[in-house]
Amino acid sequence: MKIYFSCSITGGRADQRFYQCIVDHLTARGHQVLTAHLSRSDVMQAEKLANAELVYQRDIDWIYQCDLLIAEVSTPSHGVGYEIAYALNLEKPVICCYRSGRKVSKMILGNTHVKMTVFSYEQEDDLLNRIDFYS
């Protein structure tokens, strides 16, 4: 399965270890993660050199290609919200996960779109089990 993984970049990288955990897990399960580079600790260095229009077009193309979008939404991000809405508009299934106790936008929590799944998690194993269940 082709998966678009969405996470905060410029909004903060405090949850980077969870991003890496998700991508490593999906890859180990045989999925192609189109945005695997976003989980790496050095992504800020690479992305700050990238042209904004090229990044936008690249990411939109990947959303069109993907079978599923998984977004880690513990850290607020304009880009992640945009990608979620774009994928849902294309009728792509979307999974949003966040760490228990984090404040998450009501636009995410209140979304009842049939293709949208939202859940919180406590531990990494809980997170990965739920991703496996919903993907």
C-alpha positions as CSV (number, residue, x, y, z in Angstrom):
1,M,0.0,0.0,0.0
2,K,1.2,3.5,-0.8
3,I,1.0,5.7,2.4
4,Y,1.3,9.4,2.7
5,F,2.6,10.1,6.2
6,S,1.9,13.6,7.4
7,C,3.5,15.3,10.5
8,S,4.6,18.7,11.8
9,I,7.8,20.1,10.3
10,T,7.9,23.8,10.9
11,G,5.3,23.7,13.7
12,G,7.7,21.7,15.9
13,R,9.6,18.4,16.0
14,A,9.1,17.4,19.6
15,D,7.3,14.2,18.5
16,Q,9.9,13.2,15.9
17,R,10.6,9.9,17.6
18,F,6.9,8.9,17.2
19,Y,7.1,9.9,13.5
20,Q,10.1,7.7,13.0
21,C,8.5,4.8,14.9
22,I,5.4,5.0,12.6
23,V,7.3,5.2,9.4
24,D,9.7,2.3,10.4
25,H,6.7,0.2,11.4
26,L,4.9,0.8,8.1
27,T,8.0,0.1,6.1
28,A,8.7,-3.1,8.0
29,R,5.1,-4.2,7.2
30,G,5.9,-3.8,3.5
31,H,4.1,-0.5,2.8
32,Q,5.6,2.2,0.6
33,V,5.8,5.4,2.6
34,L,5.9,8.2,0.1
35,T,7.0,10.8,2.7
36,A,9.3,8.7,4.8
37,H,11.9,11.4,4.8
38,L,9.6,13.6,7.0
39,S,10.2,11.3,9.9
40,R,13.9,11.8,9.9
41,S,15.6,14.1,12.4
42,D,17.4,16.0,9.6
43,V,14.3,16.9,7.6
44,M,14.4,20.5,8.7
45,Q,17.8,21.0,7.0
46,A,16.7,19.4,3.7
47,E,13.2,21.1,3.6
48,K,14.5,24.6,4.3
49,L,16.4,24.5,1.1
50,A,13.4,23.4,-1.0
51,N,11.4,25.7,-3.1
52,A,7.9,26.2,-1.7
53,E,6.1,25.7,-5.0
54,L,8.0,22.5,-5.7
55,V,7.3,21.2,-2.2
56,Y,3.6,22.0,-2.7
57,Q,3.3,20.3,-6.1
58,R,5.4,17.3,-4.9
59,D,3.2,16.7,-1.8
60,I,0.0,17.2,-3.7
61,D,1.2,14.6,-6.3
62,W,2.0,12.2,-3.5
63,I,-1.5,12.7,-2.0
64,Y,-3.0,11.8,-5.4
65,Q,-0.8,8.7,-5.5
66,C,-1.4,7.4,-2.0
67,D,-3.9,4.8,-0.9
68,L,-4.0,6.1,2.7
69,L,-2.9,9.2,4.5
70,I,-1.7,8.8,8.1
71,A,-1.3,12.0,10.1
72,E,0.3,12.3,13.5
73,V,-1.5,15.5,14.8
74,S,-0.1,15.9,18.3
75,T,1.8,19.0,17.2
76,P,-0.4,21.6,15.4
77,S,0.5,22.2,11.8
78,H,-1.2,24.2,9.1
79,G,0.3,21.9,6.4
80,V,-0.9,18.8,8.1
81,G,-4.4,20.1,8.3
82,Y,-4.3,21.2,4.7
83,E,-3.1,17.7,3.6
84,I,-5.8,16.0,5.6
85,A,-8.6,18.1,4.0
86,Y,-7.1,17.6,0.6
87,A,-7.0,13.9,1.0
88,L,-10.6,13.7,2.3
89,N,-11.7,15.9,-0.6
90,L,-10.2,13.2,-2.9
91,E,-12.1,10.5,-0.9
92,K,-8.8,9.0,0.4
93,P,-9.0,7.3,3.8
94,V,-7.3,9.3,6.5
95,I,-6.1,8.2,9.9
96,C,-5.2,10.9,12.5
97,C,-3.4,9.9,15.7
98,Y,-2.3,11.9,18.6
99,R,-0.7,11.5,22.0
100,S,-3.3,11.3,24.9
101,G,-3.5,14.6,26.7
102,R,-2.6,16.7,23.7
103,K,-4.9,19.5,22.6
104,V,-6.1,18.7,19.1
105,S,-8.1,21.0,16.8
106,K,-11.9,20.5,17.0
107,M,-11.8,20.5,13.2
108,I,-10.0,17.2,13.4
109,L,-11.8,15.8,16.5
110,G,-15.2,16.8,15.2
111,N,-14.8,15.6,11.6
112,T,-17.4,12.8,10.9
113,H,-16.3,12.2,7.3
114,V,-16.8,8.5,6.6
115,K,-13.2,8.1,5.4
116,M,-11.7,9.8,8.6
117,T,-10.5,7.9,11.7
118,V,-9.1,9.7,14.7
119,F,-7.6,8.1,17.8
120,S,-5.3,8.9,20.7
121,Y,-2.6,6.7,22.1
122,E,-0.6,6.3,25.3
123,Q,2.4,4.2,24.3
124,E,4.2,3.3,21.1
125,D,2.8,-0.3,21.0
126,D,-0.7,1.0,21.4
127,L,-0.1,3.4,18.5
128,L,1.3,0.8,16.2
129,N,-1.4,-1.8,17.0
130,R,-4.1,0.8,16.2
131,I,-2.4,1.8,13.0
132,D,-2.4,-1.9,12.0
133,F,-6.0,-2.2,12.9
134,Y,-7.2,0.8,10.9
135,S,-4.9,0.4,7.9
